[in-house]
Every structure is written in C-alpha cells, then in structure tokens.
C-alpha cells in the first residue's frame, strides 16, 4: 500500500495547479500577440517598399527623364552619406 500512496503523491505534485495553467496561458497569449505585431509591422514595411517601387516603375514607363529624383541614393556601409565630388 505505501507504494500506491507515494505514486499518488508524486502525480499530485507534478500536476499543474490553476495559477500555473493561467500563467502559462497568459504567457502564450503574450507571445502570440508579439508575433502578430511583428507580422503586421513587416507587412506595413513591405507594402511601403512595394508602393515606392511601383511609383518609380510608373515614372519610368512614362519615359520621364527625372525619375532619379524619386530614388534616394544608397547609404554607404559606414552609415554617413558620402561627400565624394
């Protein structure tokens, strides 16, 4: 009989109580919210980049000669804009 008592005590000890289950649920919800926020931000950035590319393509399709004004020059790897002449 003592063997079954210790088994029951062990199982009871390993079970999660209500507070632990709620904390785990909240943690999962916060992680899911963070992932969704990252996806929304990535989607907004992607849409903006595609819109900018579309505007440049539209300009080029009209055979305009001043489409260069729409494109920002790339930033060099050092971070500061170059001042080469």
Buried (B, 14 or more C-beta within 10 A) or exposed (E): EEEEEEEEEEEEEEEEEEEEEEEEEEEEEEEEEEEEEEEEEEEEEEEEEEEEEEEEEEBEEEEEEEBEEEEEEEEEEEEEEEEEE
